[in-house]
Amino acid sequence: MKNFPITIVVCIFVVATTVALLNGAPPVVAQVECDPSQLSSCTAAFFGMTPSQTCCNKLREAQPCYCEYINDPDLRSFVNSSAARRIAKSCNISLPTEADCSK
Protein backbone atom coordinates (compact mmCIF):
# COMPACT_ATOMS: atom_id res chain seq x y z
CA MET A 1 0.00 0.00 0.00
CA LYS A 2 2.91 2.33 0.70
CA ASN A 3 4.03 2.23 -2.97
CA PHE A 4 0.53 2.88 -4.32
CA PRO A 5 0.77 6.70 -4.21
CA ILE A 6 4.27 6.60 -5.74
CA THR A 7 2.97 4.53 -8.63
CA ILE A 8 0.13 6.96 -9.24
CA VAL A 9 2.46 9.96 -9.25
CA VAL A 10 4.87 8.32 -11.66
CA CYS A 11 2.01 7.29 -13.95
CA ILE A 12 0.58 10.82 -13.91
CA PHE A 13 3.97 12.27 -14.79
CA VAL A 14 4.43 9.78 -17.63
CA VAL A 15 0.95 10.51 -19.02
CA ALA A 16 1.53 14.25 -18.70
CA THR A 17 4.79 14.03 -20.59
CA THR A 18 3.16 11.96 -23.30
CA VAL A 19 0.29 14.40 -23.74
CA ALA A 20 2.55 17.42 -23.68
CA LEU A 21 5.06 16.01 -26.13
CA LEU A 22 2.32 15.04 -28.54
CA ASN A 23 0.60 18.42 -28.35
CA GLY A 24 3.49 20.76 -27.56
CA ALA A 25 5.07 23.17 -30.00
CA PRO A 26 7.57 21.36 -32.24
CA PRO A 27 11.22 22.29 -31.76
CA VAL A 28 13.01 24.13 -34.53
CA VAL A 29 15.52 21.39 -35.34
CA ALA A 30 13.84 18.11 -34.48
CA GLN A 31 10.51 16.73 -33.39
CA VAL A 32 10.37 15.87 -29.69
CA GLU A 33 9.65 12.18 -29.35
CA CYS A 34 7.48 11.16 -26.46
CA ASP A 35 8.78 8.09 -24.70
CA PRO A 36 7.26 7.97 -21.20
CA SER A 37 9.50 5.11 -20.12
CA GLN A 38 12.49 7.47 -20.34
CA LEU A 39 11.09 9.54 -17.47
CA SER A 40 11.55 6.72 -15.01
CA SER A 41 15.02 8.12 -14.29
CA CYS A 42 13.29 10.96 -12.38
CA THR A 43 11.31 8.79 -9.98
CA ALA A 44 13.86 8.89 -7.16
CA ALA A 45 14.27 12.66 -7.55
CA PHE A 46 10.54 13.18 -7.14
CA PHE A 47 10.77 11.51 -3.76
CA GLY A 48 13.67 13.56 -2.43
CA MET A 49 16.84 12.26 -4.08
CA THR A 50 19.07 14.52 -6.16
CA PRO A 51 18.04 14.24 -9.83
CA SER A 52 20.45 12.29 -11.99
CA GLN A 53 21.99 13.77 -15.13
CA THR A 54 19.79 11.41 -17.15
CA CYS A 55 16.70 12.75 -15.39
CA CYS A 56 17.73 16.34 -16.07
CA ASN A 57 18.42 15.57 -19.73
CA LYS A 58 15.02 13.91 -20.16
CA LEU A 59 13.28 16.84 -18.49
CA ARG A 60 15.09 19.27 -20.81
CA GLU A 61 13.91 17.27 -23.80
CA ALA A 62 10.34 17.47 -22.47
CA GLN A 63 10.34 21.27 -22.00
CA PRO A 64 8.06 21.87 -25.01
CA CYS A 65 5.47 19.81 -23.13
CA TYR A 66 5.23 21.74 -19.88
CA CYS A 67 2.36 24.05 -20.86
CA GLU A 68 0.33 21.07 -21.96
CA TYR A 69 0.80 19.57 -18.49
CA ILE A 70 -0.17 22.80 -16.78
CA ASN A 71 -3.29 23.17 -18.92
CA ASP A 72 -4.42 19.63 -18.15
CA PRO A 73 -6.65 19.78 -15.04
CA ASP A 74 -5.56 16.28 -14.02
CA LEU A 75 -1.85 17.15 -14.17
CA ARG A 76 -1.71 20.81 -13.16
CA SER A 77 -1.20 20.17 -9.46
CA PHE A 78 1.60 17.71 -10.20
CA VAL A 79 3.50 20.11 -12.46
CA ASN A 80 3.00 22.93 -9.97
CA SER A 81 4.10 20.76 -7.03
CA SER A 82 7.02 21.70 -4.84
CA ALA A 83 8.76 18.45 -5.86
CA ALA A 84 8.54 19.33 -9.57
CA ARG A 85 9.85 22.84 -8.87
CA ARG A 86 12.70 21.46 -6.74
CA ILE A 87 13.74 19.01 -9.45
CA ALA A 88 13.57 21.68 -12.15
CA LYS A 89 15.69 24.01 -10.04
CA SER A 90 18.26 21.26 -9.43
CA CYS A 91 18.42 20.66 -13.18
CA ASN A 92 18.58 24.40 -14.00
CA ILE A 93 15.33 24.15 -15.92
CA SER A 94 12.67 26.85 -15.90
CA LEU A 95 9.11 25.68 -15.51
CA PRO A 96 6.48 28.00 -16.97
CA THR A 97 3.68 29.37 -14.84
CA GLU A 98 -0.01 29.05 -15.67
CA ALA A 99 0.14 32.68 -16.86
CA ASP A 100 3.03 31.84 -19.22
CA CYS A 101 1.01 29.01 -20.72
CA SER A 102 -2.13 31.05 -21.31
CA LYS A 103 -0.38 33.35 -23.80
Phi and psi restraints in degrees (range 20) as a CNS / XPLOR table:
assign (resid 1 and name C) (resid 2 and name N)
       (resid 2 and name CA) (resid 2 and name C) 1.0 -64.7 20.0 2
assign (resid 2 and name N) (resid 2 and name CA)
       (resid 2 and name C) (resid 3 and name N) 1.0 -33.1 20.0 2
assign (resid 2 and name C) (resid 3 and name N)
       (resid 3 and name CA) (resid 3 and name C) 1.0 -82.6 20.0 2
assign (resid 3 and name N) (resid 3 and name CA)
       (resid 3 and name C) (resid 4 and name N) 1.0 -11.6 20.0 2
assign (resid 3 and name C) (resid 4 and name N)
       (resid 4 and name CA) (resid 4 and name C) 1.0 -57.3 20.0 2
assign (resid 4 and name N) (resid 4 and name CA)
       (resid 4 and name C) (resid 5 and name N) 1.0 -51.0 20.0 2
assign (resid 4 and name C) (resid 5 and name N)
       (resid 5 and name CA) (resid 5 and name C) 1.0 -62.9 20.0 2
assign (resid 5 and name N) (resid 5 and name CA)
       (resid 5 and name C) (resid 6 and name N) 1.0 -35.0 20.0 2
assign (resid 5 and name C) (resid 6 and name N)
       (resid 6 and name CA) (resid 6 and name C) 1.0 -62.4 20.0 2
assign (resid 6 and name N) (resid 6 and name CA)
       (resid 6 and name C) (resid 7 and name N) 1.0 -44.2 20.0 2
assign (resid 6 and name C) (resid 7 and name N)
       (resid 7 and name CA) (resid 7 and name C) 1.0 -61.3 20.0 2
assign (resid 7 and name N) (resid 7 and name CA)
       (resid 7 and name C) (resid 8 and name N) 1.0 -42.7 20.0 2
assign (resid 7 and name C) (resid 8 and name N)
       (resid 8 and name CA) (resid 8 and name C) 1.0 -63.3 20.0 2
assign (resid 8 and name N) (resid 8 and name CA)
       (resid 8 and name C) (resid 9 and name N) 1.0 -45.0 20.0 2
assign (resid 8 and name C) (resid 9 and name N)
       (resid 9 and name CA) (resid 9 and name C) 1.0 -62.3 20.0 2
assign (resid 9 and name N) (resid 9 and name CA)
       (resid 9 and name C) (resid 10 and name N) 1.0 -44.9 20.0 2
assign (resid 9 and name C) (resid 10 and name N)
       (resid 10 and name CA) (resid 10 and name C) 1.0 -62.9 20.0 2
assign (resid 10 and name N) (resid 10 and name CA)
       (resid 10 and name C) (resid 11 and name N) 1.0 -43.6 20.0 2
assign (resid 10 and name C) (resid 11 and name N)
       (resid 11 and name CA) (resid 11 and name C) 1.0 -62.1 20.0 2
assign (resid 11 and name N) (resid 11 and name CA)
       (resid 11 and name C) (resid 12 and name N) 1.0 -42.8 20.0 2
assign (resid 11 and name C) (resid 12 and name N)
       (resid 12 and name CA) (resid 12 and name C) 1.0 -62.2 20.0 2
assign (resid 12 and name N) (resid 12 and name CA)
       (resid 12 and name C) (resid 13 and name N) 1.0 -43.3 20.0 2
assign (resid 12 and name C) (resid 13 and name N)
       (resid 13 and name CA) (resid 13 and name C) 1.0 -63.3 20.0 2
assign (resid 13 and name N) (resid 13 and name CA)
       (resid 13 and name C) (resid 14 and name N) 1.0 -41.8 20.0 2
assign (resid 13 and name C) (resid 14 and name N)
       (resid 14 and name CA) (resid 14 and name C) 1.0 -64.2 20.0 2
assign (resid 14 and name N) (resid 14 and name CA)
       (resid 14 and name C) (resid 15 and name N) 1.0 -45.3 20.0 2
assign (resid 14 and name C) (resid 15 and name N)
       (resid 15 and name CA) (resid 15 and name C) 1.0 -63.4 20.0 2
assign (resid 15 and name N) (resid 15 and name CA)
       (resid 15 and name C) (resid 16 and name N) 1.0 -42.6 20.0 2
assign (resid 15 and name C) (resid 16 and name N)
       (resid 16 and name CA) (resid 16 and name C) 1.0 -60.7 20.0 2
assign (resid 16 and name N) (resid 16 and name CA)
       (resid 16 and name C) (resid 17 and name N) 1.0 -43.9 20.0 2
assign (resid 16 and name C) (resid 17 and name N)
       (resid 17 and name CA) (resid 17 and name C) 1.0 -63.3 20.0 2
assign (resid 17 and name N) (resid 17 and name CA)
       (resid 17 and name C) (resid 18 and name N) 1.0 -42.4 20.0 2
assign (resid 17 and name C) (resid 18 and name N)
       (resid 18 and name CA) (resid 18 and name C) 1.0 -60.4 20.0 2
assign (resid 18 and name N) (resid 18 and name CA)
       (resid 18 and name C) (resid 19 and name N) 1.0 -49.8 20.0 2
assign (resid 18 and name C) (resid 19 and name N)
       (resid 19 and name CA) (resid 19 and name C) 1.0 -61.9 20.0 2
assign (resid 19 and name N) (resid 19 and name CA)
       (resid 19 and name C) (resid 20 and name N) 1.0 -45.7 20.0 2
assign (resid 19 and name C) (resid 20 and name N)
       (resid 20 and name CA) (resid 20 and name C) 1.0 -66.0 20.0 2
assign (resid 20 and name N) (resid 20 and name CA)
       (resid 20 and name C) (resid 21 and name N) 1.0 -41.8 20.0 2
assign (resid 20 and name C) (resid 21 and name N)
       (resid 21 and name CA) (resid 21 and name C) 1.0 -65.9 20.0 2
assign (resid 21 and name N) (resid 21 and name CA)
       (resid 21 and name C) (resid 22 and name N) 1.0 -36.8 20.0 2
assign (resid 21 and name C) (resid 22 and name N)
       (resid 22 and name CA) (resid 22 and name C) 1.0 -73.1 20.0 2
assign (resid 22 and name N) (resid 22 and name CA)
       (resid 22 and name C) (resid 23 and name N) 1.0 -29.2 20.0 2
assign (resid 22 and name C) (resid 23 and name N)
       (resid 23 and name CA) (resid 23 and name C) 1.0 -111.4 20.0 2
assign (resid 23 and name N) (resid 23 and name CA)
       (resid 23 and name C) (resid 24 and name N) 1.0 -4.5 20.0 2
assign (resid 23 and name C) (resid 24 and name N)
       (resid 24 and name CA) (resid 24 and name C) 1.0 -73.7 20.0 2
assign (resid 24 and name N) (resid 24 and name CA)
       (resid 24 and name C) (resid 25 and name N) 1.0 166.0 20.0 2
assign (resid 24 and name C) (resid 25 and name N)
       (resid 25 and name CA) (resid 25 and name C) 1.0 -65.7 20.0 2
assign (resid 25 and name N) (resid 25 and name CA)
       (resid 25 and name C) (resid 26 and name N) 1.0 134.9 20.0 2
assign (resid 25 and name C) (resid 26 and name N)
       (resid 26 and name CA) (resid 26 and name C) 1.0 -70.9 20.0 2
assign (resid 26 and name N) (resid 26 and name CA)
       (resid 26 and name C) (resid 27 and name N) 1.0 142.1 20.0 2
assign (resid 26 and name C) (resid 27 and name N)
       (resid 27 and name CA) (resid 27 and name C) 1.0 -67.5 20.0 2
assign (resid 27 and name N) (resid 27 and name CA)
       (resid 27 and name C) (resid 28 and name N) 1.0 161.6 20.0 2
assign (resid 27 and name C) (resid 28 and name N)
       (resid 28 and name CA) (resid 28 and name C) 1.0 -66.4 20.0 2
assign (resid 28 and name N) (resid 28 and name CA)
       (resid 28 and name C) (resid 29 and name N) 1.0 -42.5 20.0 2
assign (resid 28 and name C) (resid 29 and name N)
       (resid 29 and name CA) (resid 29 and name C) 1.0 -90.3 20.0 2
assign (resid 29 and name N) (resid 29 and name CA)
       (resid 29 and name C) (resid 30 and name N) 1.0 -45.6 20.0 2
assign (resid 29 and name C) (resid 30 and name N)
       (resid 30 and name CA) (resid 30 and name C) 1.0 -142.8 20.0 2
assign (resid 30 and name N) (resid 30 and name CA)
       (resid 30 and name C) (resid 31 and name N) 1.0 154.0 20.0 2
assign (resid 30 and name C) (resid 31 and name N)
       (resid 31 and name CA) (resid 31 and name C) 1.0 -74.2 20.0 2
assign (resid 31 and name N) (resid 31 and name CA)
       (resid 31 and name C) (resid 32 and name N) 1.0 133.5 20.0 2
assign (resid 31 and name C) (resid 32 and name N)
       (resid 32 and name CA) (resid 32 and name C) 1.0 -74.5 20.0 2
assign (resid 32 and name N) (resid 32 and name CA)
       (resid 32 and name C) (resid 33 and name N) 1.0 126.5 20.0 2
assign (resid 32 and name C) (resid 33 and name N)
       (resid 33 and name CA) (resid 33 and name C) 1.0 -97.1 20.0 2
assign (resid 33 and name N) (resid 33 and name CA)
       (resid 33 and name C) (resid 34 and name N) 1.0 129.7 20.0 2
assign (resid 33 and name C) (resid 34 and name N)
       (resid 34 and name CA) (resid 34 and name C) 1.0 -90.2 20.0 2
assign (resid 34 and name N) (resid 34 and name CA)
       (resid 34 and name C) (resid 35 and name N) 1.0 114.4 20.0 2
assign (resid 34 and name C) (resid 35 and name N)
       (resid 35 and name CA) (resid 35 and name C) 1.0 -132.7 20.0 2
assign (resid 35 and name N) (resid 35 and name CA)
       (resid 35 and name C) (resid 36 and name N) 1.0 89.5 20.0 2
assign (resid 35 and name C) (resid 36 and name N)
       (resid 36 and name CA) (resid 36 and name C) 1.0 -55.3 20.0 2
assign (resid 36 and name N) (resid 36 and name CA)
       (resid 36 and name C) (resid 37 and name N) 1.0 -28.5 20.0 2
assign (resid 36 and name C) (resid 37 and name N)
       (resid 37 and name CA) (resid 37 and name C) 1.0 -65.3 20.0 2
assign (resid 37 and name N) (resid 37 and name CA)
       (resid 37 and name C) (resid 38 and name N) 1.0 -22.2 20.0 2
assign (resid 37 and name C) (resid 38 and name N)
       (resid 38 and name CA) (resid 38 and name C) 1.0 -73.0 20.0 2
assign (resid 38 and name N) (resid 38 and name CA)
       (resid 38 and name C) (resid 39 and name N) 1.0 -15.0 20.0 2
assign (resid 38 and name C) (resid 39 and name N)
       (resid 39 and name CA) (resid 39 and name C) 1.0 -82.8 20.0 2
assign (resid 39 and name N) (resid 39 and name CA)
       (resid 39 and name C) (resid 40 and name N) 1.0 -5.5 20.0 2
assign (resid 39 and name C) (resid 40 and name N)
       (resid 40 and name CA) (resid 40 and name C) 1.0 -62.7 20.0 2
assign (resid 40 and name N) (resid 40 and name CA)
       (resid 40 and name C) (resid 41 and name N) 1.0 -20.1 20.0 2
assign (resid 40 and name C) (resid 41 and name N)
       (resid 41 and name CA) (resid 41 and name C) 1.0 -68.4 20.0 2
assign (resid 41 and name N) (resid 41 and name CA)
       (resid 41 and name C) (resid 42 and name N) 1.0 -10.8 20.0 2
assign (resid 41 and name C) (resid 42 and name N)
       (resid 42 and name CA) (resid 42 and name C) 1.0 -98.8 20.0 2
assign (resid 42 and name N) (resid 42 and name CA)
       (resid 42 and name C) (resid 43 and name N) 1.0 -2.5 20.0 2
assign (resid 42 and name C) (resid 43 and name N)
       (resid 43 and name CA) (resid 43 and name C) 1.0 -58.5 20.0 2
assign (resid 43 and name N) (resid 43 and name CA)
       (resid 43 and name C) (resid 44 and name N) 1.0 -49.3 20.0 2
assign (resid 43 and name C) (resid 44 and name N)
       (resid 44 and name CA) (resid 44 and name C) 1.0 -62.6 20.0 2
assign (resid 44 and name N) (resid 44 and name CA)
       (resid 44 and name C) (resid 45 and name N) 1.0 -37.6 20.0 2
assign (resid 44 and name C) (resid 45 and name N)
       (resid 45 and name CA) (resid 45 and name C) 1.0 -64.5 20.0 2
assign (resid 45 and name N) (resid 45 and name CA)
       (resid 45 and name C) (resid 46 and name N) 1.0 -36.0 20.0 2
assign (resid 45 and name C) (resid 46 and name N)
       (resid 46 and name CA) (resid 46 and name C) 1.0 -62.9 20.0 2
assign (resid 46 and name N) (resid 46 and name CA)
       (resid 46 and name C) (resid 47 and name N) 1.0 -28.3 20.0 2
assign (resid 46 and name C) (resid 47 and name N)
       (resid 47 and name CA) (resid 47 and name C) 1.0 -103.4 20.0 2
assign (resid 47 and name N) (resid 47 and name CA)
       (resid 47 and name C) (resid 48 and name N) 1.0 25.2 20.0 2
assign (resid 47 and name C) (resid 48 and name N)
       (resid 48 and name CA) (resid 48 and name C) 1.0 111.8 20.0 2
assign (resid 48 and name N) (resid 48 and name CA)
       (resid 48 and name C) (resid 49 and name N) 1.0 -14.2 20.0 2
assign (resid 48 and name C) (resid 49 and name N)
       (resid 49 and name CA) (resid 49 and name C) 1.0 -77.1 20.0 2
assign (resid 49 and name N) (resid 49 and name CA)
       (resid 49 and name C) (resid 50 and name N) 1.0 160.8 20.0 2
assign (resid 49 and name C) (resid 50 and name N)
       (resid 50 and name CA) (resid 50 and name C) 1.0 -69.8 20.0 2
assign (resid 50 and name N) (resid 50 and name CA)
       (resid 50 and name C) (resid 51 and name N) 1.0 132.8 20.0 2
assign (resid 50 and name C) (resid 51 and name N)
       (resid 51 and name CA) (resid 51 and name C) 1.0 -64.5 20.0 2
assign (resid 51 and name N) (resid 51 and name CA)
       (resid 51 and name C) (resid 52 and name N) 1.0 140.3 20.0 2
assign (resid 51 and name C) (resid 52 and name N)
       (resid 52 and name CA) (resid 52 and name C) 1.0 -75.7 20.0 2
assign (resid 52 and name N) (resid 52 and name CA)
       (resid 52 and name C) (resid 53 and name N) 1.0 165.1 20.0 2
assign (resid 52 and name C) (resid 53 and name N)
       (resid 53 and name CA) (resid 53 and name C) 1.0 -62.1 20.0 2
assign (resid 53 and name N) (resid 53 and name CA)
       (resid 53 and name C) (resid 54 and name N) 1.0 -36.9 20.0 2
assign (resid 53 and name C) (resid 54 and name N)
       (resid 54 and name CA) (resid 54 and name C) 1.0 -61.8 20.0 2
assign (resid 54 and name N) (resid 54 and name CA)
       (resid 54 and name C) (resid 55 and name N) 1.0 -44.9 20.0 2
assign (resid 54 and name C) (resid 55 and name N)
       (resid 55 and name CA) (resid 55 and name C) 1.0 -58.1 20.0 2
assign (resid 55 and name N) (resid 55 and name CA)
       (resid 55 and name C) (resid 56 and name N) 1.0 -50.0 20.0 2
assign (resid 55 and name C) (resid 56 and name N)
       (resid 56 and name CA) (resid 56 and name C) 1.0 -59.9 20.0 2
assign (resid 56 and name N) (resid 56 and name CA)
       (resid 56 and name C) (resid 57 and name N) 1.0 -41.7 20.0 2
assign (resid 56 and name C) (resid 57 and name N)
       (resid 57 and name CA) (resid 57 and name C) 1.0 -62.7 20.0 2
assign (resid 57 and name N) (resid 57 and name CA)
       (resid 57 and name C) (resid 58 and name N) 1.0 -43.2 20.0 2
assign (resid 57 and name C) (resid 58 and name N)
       (resid 58 and name CA) (resid 58 and name C) 1.0 -65.9 20.0 2
assign (resid 58 and name N) (resid 58 and name CA)
       (resid 58 and name C) (resid 59 and name N) 1.0 -38.5 20.0 2
assign (resid 58 and name C) (resid 59 and name N)
       (resid 59 and name CA) (resid 59 and name C) 1.0 -67.3 20.0 2
assign (resid 59 and name N) (resid 59 and name CA)
       (resid 59 and name C) (resid 60 and name N) 1.0 -36.2 20.0 2
assign (resid 59 and name C) (resid 60 and name N)
       (resid 60 and name CA) (resid 60 and name C) 1.0 -63.2 20.0 2
assign (resid 60 and name N) (resid 60 and name CA)
       (resid 60 and name C) (resid 61 and name N) 1.0 -42.6 20.0 2
assign (resid 60 and name C) (resid 61 and name N)
       (resid 61 and name CA) (resid 61 and name C) 1.0 -62.2 20.0 2
assign (resid 61 and name N) (resid 61 and name CA)
       (resid 61 and name C) (resid 62 and name N) 1.0 -29.9 20.0 2
assign (resid 61 and name C) (resid 62 and name N)
       (resid 62 and name CA) (resid 62 and name C) 1.0 -88.7 20.0 2
assign (resid 62 and name N) (resid 62 and name CA)
       (resid 62 and name C) (resid 63 and name N) 1.0 0.2 20.0 2
assign (resid 62 and name C) (resid 63 and name N)
       (resid 63 and name CA) (resid 63 and name C) 1.0 -52.4 20.0 2
assign (resid 63 and name N) (resid 63 and name CA)
       (resid 63 and name C) (resid 64 and name N) 1.0 -38.1 20.0 2
assign (resid 63 and name C) (resid 64 and name N)
       (resid 64 and name CA) (resid 64 and name C) 1.0 -62.1 20.0 2
assign (resid 64 and name N) (resid 64 and name CA)
       (resid 64 and name C) (resid 65 and name N) 1.0 -11.3 20.0 2
assign (resid 64 and name C) (resid 65 and name N)
       (resid 65 and name CA) (resid 65 and name C) 1.0 -93.8 20.0 2
assign (resid 65 and name N) (resid 65 and name CA)
       (resid 65 and name C) (resid 66 and name N) 1.0 -14.0 20.0 2
assign (resid 65 and name C) (resid 66 and name N)
       (resid 66 and name CA) (resid 66 and name C) 1.0 -58.9 20.0 2
assign (resid 66 and name N) (resid 66 and name CA)
       (resid 66 and name C) (resid 67 and name N) 1.0 -41.7 20.0 2
assign (resid 66 and name C) (resid 67 and name N)
       (resid 67 and name CA) (resid 67 and name C) 1.0 -64.8 20.0 2
assign (resid 67 and name N) (resid 67 and name CA)
       (resid 67 and name C) (resid 68 and name N) 1.0 -34.6 20.0 2
assign (resid 67 and name C) (resid 68 and name N)
       (resid 68 and name CA) (resid 68 and name C) 1.0 -62.0 20.0 2
assign (resid 68 and name N) (resid 68 and name CA)
       (resid 68 and name C) (resid 69 and name N) 1.0 -40.6 20.0 2
assign (resid 68 and name C) (resid 69 and name N)
       (resid 69 and name CA) (resid 69 and name C) 1.0 -63.5 20.0 2
assign (resid 69 and name N) (resid 69 and name CA)
       (resid 69 and name C) (resid 70 and name N) 1.0 -45.9 20.0 2
assign (resid 69 and name C) (resid 70 and name N)
       (resid 70 and name CA) (resid 70 and name C) 1.0 -64.8 20.0 2
assign (resid 70 and name N) (resid 70 and name CA)
       (resid 70 and name C) (resid 71 and name N) 1.0 -35.1 20.0 2
assign (resid 70 and name C) (resid 71 and name N)
       (resid 71 and name CA) (resid 71 and name C) 1.0 -80.5 20.0 2
assign (resid 71 and name N) (resid 71 and name CA)
       (resid 71 and name C) (resid 72 and name N) 1.0 -9.1 20.0 2
assign (resid 71 and name C) (resid 72 and name N)
       (resid 72 and name CA) (resid 72 and name C) 1.0 -88.0 20.0 2
assign (resid 72 and name N) (resid 72 and name CA)
       (resid 72 and name C) (resid 73 and name N) 1.0 115.8 20.0 2
assign (resid 72 and name C) (resid 73 and name N)
       (resid 73 and name CA) (resid 73 and name C) 1.0 -57.7 20.0 2
assign (resid 73 and name N) (resid 73 and name CA)
       (resid 73 and name C) (resid 74 and name N) 1.0 -28.0 20.0 2
assign (resid 73 and name C) (resid 74 and name N)
       (resid 74 and name CA) (resid 74 and name C) 1.0 -78.0 20.0 2
assign (resid 74 and name N) (resid 74 and name CA)
       (resid 74 and name C) (resid 75 and name N) 1.0 -18.6 20.0 2
assign (resid 74 and name C) (resid 75 and name N)
       (resid 75 and name CA) (resid 75 and name C) 1.0 -113.8 20.0 2
assign (resid 75 and name N) (resid 75 and name CA)
       (resid 75 and name C) (resid 76 and name N) 1.0 -15.3 20.0 2
assign (resid 75 and name C) (resid 76 and name N)
       (resid 76 and name CA) (resid 76 and name C) 1.0 -52.1 20.0 2
assign (resid 76 and name N) (resid 76 and name CA)
       (resid 76 and name C) (resid 77 and name N) 1.0 -47.6 20.0 2
assign (resid 76 and name C) (resid 77 and name N)
       (resid 77 and name CA) (resid 77 and name C) 1.0 -66.9 20.0 2
assign (resid 77 and name N) (resid 77 and name CA)
       (resid 77 and name C) (resid 78 and name N) 1.0 -30.1 20.0 2
assign (resid 77 and name C) (resid 78 and name N)
       (resid 78 and name CA) (resid 78 and name C) 1.0 -68.4 20.0 2
assign (resid 78 and name N) (resid 78 and name CA)
       (resid 78 and name C) (resid 79 and name N) 1.0 -48.5 20.0 2
assign (resid 78 and name C) (resid 79 and name N)
       (resid 79 and name CA) (resid 79 and name C) 1.0 -64.8 20.0 2
assign (resid 79 and name N) (resid 79 and name CA)
       (resid 79 and name C) (resid 80 and name N) 1.0 -34.5 20.0 2
assign (resid 79 and name C) (resid 80 and name N)
       (resid 80 and name CA) (resid 80 and name C) 1.0 -87.1 20.0 2
assign (resid 80 and name N) (resid 80 and name CA)
       (resid 80 and name C) (resid 81 and name N) 1.0 6.8 20.0 2
assign (resid 80 and name C) (resid 81 and name N)
       (resid 81 and name CA) (resid 81 and name C) 1.0 -70.5 20.0 2
assign (resid 81 and name N) (resid 81 and name CA)
       (resid 81 and name C) (resid 82 and name N) 1.0 157.5 20.0 2
assign (resid 81 and name C) (resid 82 and name N)
       (resid 82 and name CA) (resid 82 and name C) 1.0 -64.6 20.0 2
assign (resid 82 and name N) (resid 82 and name CA)
       (resid 82 and name C) (resid 83 and name N) 1.0 -33.0 20.0 2
assign (resid 82 and name C) (resid 83 and name N)
       (resid 83 and name CA) (resid 83 and name C) 1.0 -64.8 20.0 2
assign (resid 83 and name N) (resid 83 and name CA)
       (resid 83 and name C) (resid 84 and name N) 1.0 -44.4 20.0 2
assign (resid 83 and name C) (resid 84 and name N)
       (resid 84 and name CA) (resid 84 and name C) 1.0 -63.3 20.0 2
assign (resid 84 and name N) (resid 84 and name CA)
       (resid 84 and name C) (resid 85 and name N) 1.0 -41.3 20.0 2
assign (resid 84 and name C) (resid 85 and name N)
       (resid 85 and name CA) (resid 85 and name C) 1.0 -65.7 20.0 2
assign (resid 85 and name N) (resid 85 and name CA)
       (resid 85 and name C) (resid 86 and name N) 1.0 -40.0 20.0 2
assign (resid 85 and name C) (resid 86 and name N)
       (resid 86 and name CA) (resid 86 and name C) 1.0 -63.8 20.0 2
assign (resid 86 and name N) (resid 86 and name CA)
       (resid 86 and name C) (resid 87 and name N) 1.0 -44.5 20.0 2
assign (resid 86 and name C) (resid 87 and name N)
       (resid 87 and name CA) (resid 87 and name C) 1.0 -64.3 20.0 2
assign (resid 87 and name N) (resid 87 and name CA)
       (resid 87 and name C) (resid 88 and name N) 1.0 -45.6 20.0 2
assign (resid 87 and name C) (resid 88 and name N)
       (resid 88 and name CA) (resid 88 and name C) 1.0 -59.4 20.0 2
assign (resid 88 and name N) (resid 88 and name CA)
       (resid 88 and name C) (resid 89 and name N) 1.0 -43.0 20.0 2
assign (resid 88 and name C) (resid 89 and name N)
       (resid 89 and name CA) (resid 89 and name C) 1.0 -63.1 20.0 2
assign (resid 89 and name N) (resid 89 and name CA)
       (resid 89 and name C) (resid 90 and name N) 1.0 -42.7 20.0 2
assign (resid 89 and name C) (resid 90 and name N)
       (resid 90 and name CA) (resid 90 and name C) 1.0 -62.0 20.0 2
assign (resid 90 and name N) (resid 90 and name CA)
       (resid 90 and name C) (resid 91 and name N) 1.0 -32.4 20.0 2
assign (resid 90 and name C) (resid 91 and name N)
       (resid 91 and name CA) (resid 91 and name C) 1.0 -92.3 20.0 2
assign (resid 91 and name N) (resid 91 and name CA)
       (resid 91 and name C) (resid 92 and name N) 1.0 3.6 20.0 2
assign (resid 91 and name C) (resid 92 and name N)
       (resid 92 and name CA) (resid 92 and name C) 1.0 56.8 20.0 2
assign (resid 92 and name N) (resid 92 and name CA)
       (resid 92 and name C) (resid 93 and name N) 1.0 44.7 20.0 2
assign (resid 92 and name C) (resid 93 and name N)
       (resid 93 and name CA) (resid 93 and name C) 1.0 -115.9 20.0 2
assign (resid 93 and name N) (resid 93 and name CA)
       (resid 93 and name C) (resid 94 and name N) 1.0 137.3 20.0 2
assign (resid 93 and name C) (resid 94 and name N)
       (resid 94 and name CA) (resid 94 and name C) 1.0 -94.1 20.0 2
assign (resid 94 and name N) (resid 94 and name CA)
       (resid 94 and name C) (resid 95 and name N) 1.0 126.3 20.0 2
assign (resid 94 and name C) (resid 95 and name N)
       (resid 95 and name CA) (resid 95 and name C) 1.0 -94.8 20.0 2
assign (resid 95 and name N) (resid 95 and name CA)
       (resid 95 and name C) (resid 96 and name N) 1.0 135.6 20.0 2
assign (resid 95 and name C) (resid 96 and name N)
       (resid 96 and name CA) (resid 96 and name C) 1.0 -72.1 20.0 2
assign (resid 96 and name N) (resid 96 and name CA)
       (resid 96 and name C) (resid 97 and name N) 1.0 160.6 20.0 2
assign (resid 96 and name C) (resid 97 and name N)
       (resid 97 and name CA) (resid 97 and name C) 1.0 -94.8 20.0 2
assign (resid 97 and name N) (resid 97 and name CA)
       (resid 97 and name C) (resid 98 and name N) 1.0 171.1 20.0 2
assign (resid 97 and name C) (resid 98 and name N)
       (resid 98 and name CA) (resid 98 and name C) 1.0 -59.5 20.0 2
assign (resid 98 and name N) (resid 98 and name CA)
       (resid 98 and name C) (resid 99 and name N) 1.0 -37.5 20.0 2
assign (resid 98 and name C) (resid 99 and name N)
       (resid 99 and name CA) (resid 99 and name C) 1.0 -63.7 20.0 2
assign (resid 99 and name N) (resid 99 and name CA)
       (resid 99 and name C) (resid 100 and name N) 1.0 -40.0 20.0 2
assign (resid 99 and name C) (resid 100 and name N)
       (resid 100 and name CA) (resid 100 and name C) 1.0 -60.7 20.0 2
assign (resid 100 and name N) (resid 100 and name CA)
       (resid 100 and name C) (resid 101 and name N) 1.0 -37.3 20.0 2
assign (resid 100 and name C) (resid 101 and name N)
       (resid 101 and name CA) (resid 101 and name C) 1.0 -83.6 20.0 2
assign (resid 101 and name N) (resid 101 and name CA)
       (resid 101 and name C) (resid 102 and name N) 1.0 -9.5 20.0 2
assign (resid 101 and name C) (resid 102 and name N)
       (resid 102 and name CA) (resid 102 and name C) 1.0 -92.7 20.0 2
assign (resid 102 and name N) (resid 102 and name CA)
       (resid 102 and name C) (resid 103 and name N) 1.0 0.5 20.0 2
